């Protein structure tokens, strides 16, 4: 399935201060850059965003360096691991946008449970593999296998960006293309 910006929503799961410090150091900065790129593209193309925070009193707020990118996002505080168990999150899902793109922390907990909840509600779920992370790489790999078997589309940042734009003639292409160089 091809990603279509006009049918998409982007969900940023639990990209929080205290969670980020326990993630592998060599990975977390890349995840943040990819997340910022995806949010920038979503803003340019009018793709709605939901940003969740798991128990912010304990895990802290969303990463401060990401906040400037999230001006269009709707924020949801939660204590449940599956975002789909939080009524406010469900209210922010747009029925006419069945493609849901997930990024964030942790792949084997909140990303996994949210994806399965979304699949069970009839959504097409895309996991942006290079924009999700777990403390342990084996947990991430196991989660990605489970998500694939559950019917998720496993994709990556560049694929999503270029599928959303469809053509190099897109009005946002010249602005976005240089940003891609910074994500590796």
KOLKOLLO-664733 format. One record per residue (C-alpha): residue number from 0; residue in three letters; x, y, z. Coordinates in nm, 4 decimals, decimal comma. Example, Ala and Ser with C-alpha at 12.3 -4.5 7.8 and 13.67 -1.06 7.14 Angstrom:
REM KOLKOLLO-664733
+-----+-----+----------+----------+----------+
!   i !  aa !        X !        Y !        Z !
+-----+-----+----------+----------+----------+
!   0 ! Ala !   1,2300 !  -0,4500 !   0,7800 !
!   1 ! Ser !   1,3670 !  -0,1060 !   0,7140 !
+-----+-----+----------+----------+----------+
//
This chain:
REM KOLKOLLO-664733
+-----+-----+----------+----------+----------+
!   i !  aa !        X !        Y !        Z !
+-----+-----+----------+----------+----------+
!   0 ! Unk !   0,0000 !   0,0000 !   0,0000 !
!   1 ! Unk !   0,1252 !   0,3471 !  -0,0911 !
!   2 ! Unk !   0,1150 !   0,6271 !   0,1646 !
!   3 ! Unk !  -0,1267 !   0,9031 !   0,0626 !
!   4 ! Unk !  -0,0913 !   1,2333 !   0,2472 !
!   5 ! Unk !  -0,4592 !   1,3170 !   0,2063 !
!   6 ! Unk !  -0,5541 !   0,9891 !   0,3836 !
!   7 ! Unk !  -0,2806 !   0,9996 !   0,6495 !
!   8 ! Unk !  -0,2418 !   1,0849 !   1,0153 !
!   9 ! Unk !   0,0920 !   1,0856 !   1,1983 !
!  10 ! Unk !   0,1126 !   0,9642 !   1,5582 !
!  11 ! Unk !   0,4177 !   1,0562 !   1,7649 !
!  12 ! Unk !   0,4250 !   0,8151 !   2,0593 !
!  13 ! Unk !   0,5897 !   0,9074 !   2,3882 !
!  14 ! Unk !   0,8965 !   1,0973 !   2,2631 !
!  15 ! Unk !   0,9659 !   1,2112 !   2,6185 !
!  16 ! Unk !   1,2654 !   1,3405 !   2,8103 !
!  17 ! Unk !   1,3081 !   1,0614 !   3,0674 !
!  18 ! Unk !   1,2352 !   0,7846 !   2,8177 !
!  19 ! Unk !   1,4896 !   0,9187 !   2,5704 !
!  20 ! Unk !   1,7799 !   0,9046 !   2,8163 !
!  21 ! Unk !   1,7467 !   0,5269 !   2,8584 !
!  22 ! Unk !   1,7464 !   0,4593 !   2,4828 !
!  23 ! Unk !   2,0644 !   0,3533 !   2,2995 !
!  24 ! Unk !   2,2704 !   0,6714 !   2,2572 !
!  25 ! Unk !   2,3787 !   0,5866 !   1,9009 !
!  26 ! Unk !   2,0139 !   0,5557 !   1,7949 !
!  27 ! Unk !   1,8099 !   0,8190 !   1,9799 !
!  28 ! Unk !   1,9513 !   1,1271 !   1,8049 !
!  29 ! Unk !   1,8784 !   0,9704 !   1,4646 !
!  30 ! Unk !   1,5232 !   0,8879 !   1,5759 !
!  31 ! Unk !   1,4715 !   1,2493 !   1,6864 !
!  32 ! Unk !   1,6013 !   1,3886 !   1,3522 !
!  33 ! Unk !   1,3779 !   1,1517 !   1,1548 !
!  34 ! Unk !   1,0801 !   1,2426 !   1,3728 !
!  35 ! Unk !   1,1437 !   1,6121 !   1,3189 !
!  36 ! Unk !   1,1635 !   1,5574 !   0,9423 !
!  37 ! Unk !   0,8392 !   1,3581 !   0,9360 !
!  38 ! Unk !   0,6605 !   1,6212 !   1,1445 !
!  39 ! Unk !   0,7948 !   1,9002 !   0,9194 !
!  40 ! Unk !   0,6686 !   1,7198 !   0,6093 !
!  41 ! Unk !   0,3345 !   1,6489 !   0,7778 !
!  42 ! Unk !   0,3023 !   2,0205 !   0,8577 !
!  43 ! Unk !   0,3858 !   2,1151 !   0,4968 !
!  44 ! Unk !   0,1352 !   1,8685 !   0,3507 !
!  45 ! Unk !  -0,1472 !   1,9158 !   0,5997 !
!  46 ! Unk !  -0,1165 !   1,5708 !   0,7579 !
!  47 ! Unk !  -0,2783 !   1,5860 !   1,1048 !
!  48 ! Unk !  -0,0672 !   1,4775 !   1,4014 !
!  49 ! Unk !  -0,1310 !   1,3378 !   1,7460 !
!  50 ! Unk !   0,1505 !   1,3465 !   2,0034 !
!  51 ! Unk !   0,1117 !   1,1239 !   2,3085 !
!  52 ! Unk !   0,2803 !   1,1458 !   2,6465 !
!  53 ! Unk !   0,2920 !   0,8415 !   2,8735 !
!  54 ! Unk !   0,2533 !   0,9414 !   3,2384 !
!  55 ! Unk !   0,4243 !   1,2811 !   3,1948 !
!  56 ! Unk !   0,4447 !   1,3382 !   3,5731 !
!  57 ! Unk !   0,6914 !   1,0517 !   3,5923 !
!  58 ! Unk !   0,8450 !   1,0363 !   3,2432 !
!  59 ! Unk !   0,8553 !   1,4075 !   3,1744 !
!  60 ! Unk !   0,7118 !   1,6063 !   2,8849 !
!  61 ! Unk !   0,7759 !   1,5627 !   2,5136 !
!  62 ! Unk !   1,1394 !   1,6331 !   2,4243 !
!  63 ! Unk !   1,1860 !   2,0107 !   2,4357 !
!  64 ! Unk !   1,3814 !   2,0116 !   2,1071 !
!  65 ! Unk !   1,0780 !   1,8586 !   1,9318 !
!  66 ! Unk !   0,8182 !   2,1051 !   2,0625 !
!  67 ! Unk !   0,8825 !   2,3724 !   1,7933 !
!  68 ! Unk !   0,8010 !   2,1133 !   1,5256 !
!  69 ! Unk !   0,4740 !   2,0104 !   1,6935 !
!  70 ! Unk !   0,2783 !   2,3349 !   1,6591 !
!  71 ! Unk !   0,0048 !   2,1572 !   1,4605 !
!  72 ! Unk !  -0,0144 !   1,8464 !   1,6821 !
!  73 ! Unk !  -0,2875 !   1,7578 !   1,9256 !
!  74 ! Unk !  -0,1394 !   1,6378 !   2,2561 !
!  75 ! Unk !  -0,2746 !   1,3460 !   2,4576 !
!  76 ! Unk !  -0,1629 !   1,2529 !   2,8083 !
!  77 ! Unk !  -0,2179 !   0,8869 !   2,8892 !
!  78 ! Unk !  -0,1480 !   0,6163 !   3,1438 !
!  79 ! Unk !  -0,2492 !   0,3257 !   2,9202 !
!  80 ! Unk !   0,0086 !   0,1652 !   2,6914 !
!  81 ! Unk !  -0,2267 !   0,1301 !   2,3919 !
!  82 ! Unk !  -0,3204 !   0,4800 !   2,2773 !
!  83 ! Unk !  -0,6448 !   0,3296 !   2,1485 !
!  84 ! Unk !  -0,7510 !   0,2739 !   2,5110 !
!  85 ! Unk !  -0,7442 !   0,6505 !   2,5731 !
!  86 ! Unk !  -1,0780 !   0,8176 !   2,4784 !
!  87 ! Unk !  -0,9175 !   1,1537 !   2,3936 !
!  88 ! Unk !  -0,6816 !   0,9838 !   2,1460 !
!  89 ! Unk !  -0,9788 !   0,8146 !   1,9787 !
!  90 ! Unk !  -1,1561 !   1,1512 !   1,9453 !
!  91 ! Unk !  -0,8553 !   1,2929 !   1,7595 !
!  92 ! Unk !  -0,8516 !   1,0141 !   1,5003 !
!  93 ! Unk !  -1,0092 !   1,1373 !   1,1774 !
!  94 ! Unk !  -1,2452 !   0,8863 !   1,0162 !
!  95 ! Unk !  -1,1640 !   1,0036 !   0,6618 !
!  96 ! Unk !  -0,7910 !   0,9427 !   0,7192 !
!  97 ! Unk !  -0,7522 !   0,5649 !   0,7494 !
!  98 ! Unk !  -0,3724 !   0,5532 !   0,7112 !
!  99 ! Unk !  -0,2054 !   0,5902 !   1,0503 !
! 100 ! Unk !   0,1737 !   0,6319 !   1,0684 !
! 101 ! Unk !   0,3438 !   0,5521 !   1,3976 !
! 102 ! Unk !   0,6804 !   0,6640 !   1,5289 !
! 103 ! Unk !   0,8244 !   0,6874 !   1,8787 !
! 104 ! Unk !   0,9054 !   0,4895 !   2,1925 !
! 105 ! Unk !   0,8977 !   0,2061 !   2,2819 !
! 106 ! Unk !   0,8418 !  -0,0218 !   1,9841 !
! 107 ! Unk !   0,7563 !  -0,3321 !   2,1870 !
! 108 ! Unk !   0,5202 !  -0,1594 !   2,4301 !
! 109 ! Unk !   0,3179 !   0,1491 !   2,3360 !
! 110 ! Unk !   0,3873 !   0,1391 !   1,9600 !
! 111 ! Unk !   0,2979 !  -0,2314 !   1,9395 !
! 112 ! Unk !  -0,0176 !  -0,2107 !   2,1499 !
! 113 ! Unk !  -0,1368 !   0,1047 !   1,9731 !
! 114 ! Unk !  -0,0803 !  -0,0489 !   1,6290 !
! 115 ! Unk !  -0,2778 !  -0,3617 !   1,7164 !
! 116 ! Unk !  -0,5598 !  -0,1505 !   1,8581 !
! 117 ! Unk !  -0,5681 !   0,0572 !   1,5389 !
! 118 ! Unk !  -0,5680 !  -0,2535 !   1,3171 !
! 119 ! Unk !  -0,8551 !  -0,3959 !   1,5217 !
! 120 ! Unk !  -1,0494 !  -0,0747 !   1,4565 !
! 121 ! Unk !  -1,0009 !  -0,1066 !   1,0796 !
! 122 ! Unk !  -0,7133 !   0,1374 !   1,0222 !
! 123 ! Unk !  -0,4201 !   0,0819 !   0,7852 !
! 124 ! Unk !  -0,1194 !   0,1040 !   1,0146 !
! 125 ! Unk !   0,2301 !   0,1973 !   0,8994 !
! 126 ! Unk !   0,5260 !   0,1527 !   1,1334 !
! 127 ! Unk !   0,8123 !   0,3843 !   1,0429 !
! 128 ! Unk !   1,0866 !   0,1357 !   1,1272 !
! 129 ! Unk !   1,3759 !   0,3813 !   1,1384 !
! 130 ! Unk !   1,1753 !   0,6196 !   1,3612 !
! 131 ! Unk !   1,0822 !   0,3754 !   1,6394 !
! 132 ! Unk !   1,3089 !   0,2579 !   1,9178 !
! 133 ! Unk !   1,3251 !   0,0275 !   2,2191 !
! 134 ! Unk !   1,5863 !   0,0132 !   2,4923 !
! 135 ! Unk !   1,6779 !  -0,3346 !   2,3698 !
! 136 ! Unk !   1,7243 !  -0,4058 !   1,9975 !
! 137 ! Unk !   1,5891 !  -0,7612 !   2,0347 !
! 138 ! Unk !   1,2647 !  -0,6218 !   2,1770 !
! 139 ! Unk !   1,2349 !  -0,3870 !   1,8792 !
! 140 ! Unk !   1,3037 !  -0,6669 !   1,6301 !
! 141 ! Unk !   1,0513 !  -0,8957 !   1,7980 !
! 142 ! Unk !   0,7910 !  -0,6186 !   1,7979 !
! 143 ! Unk !   0,8476 !  -0,5429 !   1,4277 !
! 144 ! Unk !   0,7991 !  -0,9112 !   1,3441 !
! 145 ! Unk !   0,4777 !  -0,9238 !   1,5473 !
! 146 ! Unk !   0,3556 !  -0,6015 !   1,3851 !
! 147 ! Unk !   0,4275 !  -0,7368 !   1,0358 !
! 148 ! Unk !   0,2381 !  -1,0573 !   1,1187 !
! 149 ! Unk !  -0,0521 !  -0,8510 !   1,2583 !
! 150 ! Unk !  -0,0883 !  -0,6723 !   0,9247 !
! 151 ! Unk !   0,1102 !  -0,3501 !   0,9695 !
! 152 ! Unk !   0,3018 !  -0,2003 !   0,6816 !
! 153 ! Unk !   0,6661 !  -0,1686 !   0,7842 !
! 154 ! Unk !   0,8173 !   0,1346 !   0,6131 !
! 155 ! Unk !   1,0873 !   0,3982 !   0,6613 !
! 156 ! Unk !   1,1189 !   0,7741 !   0,6812 !
! 157 ! Unk !   1,2286 !   0,8396 !   0,3229 !
! 158 ! Unk !   0,9609 !   0,6137 !   0,1750 !
! 159 ! Unk !   0,6889 !   0,7977 !   0,3684 !
! 160 ! Unk !   0,8219 !   1,1424 !   0,2730 !
! 161 ! Unk !   0,8462 !   1,0647 !  -0,0996 !
! 162 ! Unk !   0,5161 !   0,8742 !  -0,1128 !
! 163 ! Unk !   0,3382 !   1,1665 !   0,0552 !
! 164 ! Unk !   0,4855 !   1,4132 !  -0,1977 !
! 165 ! Unk !   0,4297 !   1,1792 !  -0,4982 !
! 166 ! Unk !   0,6509 !   1,3842 !  -0,7362 !
! 167 ! Unk !   0,9597 !   1,6028 !  -0,7467 !
! 168 ! Unk !   0,7277 !   1,8662 !  -0,8882 !
! 169 ! Unk !   0,5387 !   1,8907 !  -0,5576 !
! 170 ! Unk !   0,5484 !   2,2491 !  -0,4285 !
! 171 ! Unk !   0,7162 !   2,1336 !  -0,1030 !
! 172 ! Unk !   0,9851 !   1,9196 !  -0,2698 !
! 173 ! Unk !   1,2586 !   2,1846 !  -0,2917 !
! 174 ! Unk !   1,2107 !   2,2769 !   0,0739 !
! 175 ! Unk !   1,2018 !   1,9176 !   0,1994 !
! 176 ! Unk !   1,4654 !   1,7458 !  -0,0181 !
! 177 ! Unk !   1,7640 !   1,9134 !   0,1556 !
! 178 ! Unk !   1,6311 !   1,8104 !   0,4981 !
! 179 ! Unk !   1,6591 !   1,4421 !   0,4051 !
! 180 ! Unk !   2,0388 !   1,4642 !   0,3988 !
! 181 ! Unk !   2,0423 !   1,5252 !   0,7745 !
! 182 ! Unk !   1,8565 !   1,2108 !   0,8851 !
! 183 ! Unk !   2,1314 !   0,9481 !   0,8624 !
+-----+-----+----------+----------+----------+
//
